[in-house]
Amino acid sequence: MSSENTVNVNETASTVSTWLIRDLVDQYPDTMAVLAPFGIDLCCGGGRELDEAVELHGAPREETLSSIREVIARQAQAPADRAKA
């Protein structure tokens, strides 16, 4: 992965609410497990920001964003763990 494609996990966690659903799921596929129970998916091309989708679907904002941040941290850690093995 080139440095221009490397995502700063701390920056991502603080700005995740403004990410488009499609970009979030593309970068962190496991986030769908958090979003799907609220009916948030890639319909319409996933072109809504996470914050907007959360509001439209009536998902609890802080709980959802917290769960998304946990998934991002876990997925970001996984490549480092595999490199150590």
Secondary structure as a PSIPRED ss2 file (coil, helix, strand):
# PSIPRED VFORMAT (PSIPRED V4.0)

   1 M C   1.000  0.000  0.000
   2 S C   1.000  0.000  0.000
   3 S H   0.000  1.000  0.000
   4 E H   0.000  1.000  0.000
   5 N H   0.000  1.000  0.000
   6 T C   1.000  0.000  0.000
   7 V C   1.000  0.000  0.000
   8 N C   1.000  0.000  0.000
   9 V H   0.000  1.000  0.000
  10 N H   0.000  1.000  0.000
  11 E H   0.000  1.000  0.000
  12 T H   0.000  1.000  0.000
  13 A H   0.000  1.000  0.000
  14 S H   0.000  1.000  0.000
  15 T H   0.000  1.000  0.000
  16 V H   0.000  1.000  0.000
  17 S H   0.000  1.000  0.000
  18 T H   0.000  1.000  0.000
  19 W C   1.000  0.000  0.000
  20 L E   0.000  0.000  1.000
  21 I H   0.000  1.000  0.000
  22 R H   0.000  1.000  0.000
  23 D H   0.000  1.000  0.000
  24 L H   0.000  1.000  0.000
  25 V H   0.000  1.000  0.000
  26 D H   0.000  1.000  0.000
  27 Q H   0.000  1.000  0.000
  28 Y C   1.000  0.000  0.000
  29 P H   0.000  1.000  0.000
  30 D H   0.000  1.000  0.000
  31 T H   0.000  1.000  0.000
  32 M H   0.000  1.000  0.000
  33 A H   0.000  1.000  0.000
  34 V H   0.000  1.000  0.000
  35 L H   0.000  1.000  0.000
  36 A H   0.000  1.000  0.000
  37 P H   0.000  1.000  0.000
  38 F H   0.000  1.000  0.000
  39 G C   1.000  0.000  0.000
  40 I C   1.000  0.000  0.000
  41 D C   1.000  0.000  0.000
  42 L C   1.000  0.000  0.000
  43 C H   0.000  1.000  0.000
  44 C H   0.000  1.000  0.000
  45 G H   0.000  1.000  0.000
  46 G H   0.000  1.000  0.000
  47 G C   1.000  0.000  0.000
  48 R C   1.000  0.000  0.000
  49 E E   0.000  0.000  1.000
  50 L H   0.000  1.000  0.000
  51 D H   0.000  1.000  0.000
  52 E H   0.000  1.000  0.000
  53 A H   0.000  1.000  0.000
  54 V H   0.000  1.000  0.000
  55 E H   0.000  1.000  0.000
  56 L H   0.000  1.000  0.000
  57 H H   0.000  1.000  0.000
  58 G C   1.000  0.000  0.000
  59 A C   1.000  0.000  0.000
  60 P C   1.000  0.000  0.000
  61 R H   0.000  1.000  0.000
  62 E H   0.000  1.000  0.000
  63 E H   0.000  1.000  0.000
  64 T H   0.000  1.000  0.000
  65 L H   0.000  1.000  0.000
  66 S H   0.000  1.000  0.000
  67 S H   0.000  1.000  0.000
  68 I H   0.000  1.000  0.000
  69 R H   0.000  1.000  0.000
  70 E H   0.000  1.000  0.000
  71 V H   0.000  1.000  0.000
  72 I H   0.000  1.000  0.000
  73 A H   0.000  1.000  0.000
  74 R H   0.000  1.000  0.000
  75 Q H   0.000  1.000  0.000
  76 A H   0.000  1.000  0.000
  77 Q H   0.000  1.000  0.000
  78 A H   0.000  1.000  0.000
  79 P H   0.000  1.000  0.000
  80 A H   0.000  1.000  0.000
  81 D H   0.000  1.000  0.000
  82 R H   0.000  1.000  0.000
  83 A H   0.000  1.000  0.000
  84 K H   0.000  1.000  0.000
  85 A C   1.000  0.000  0.000
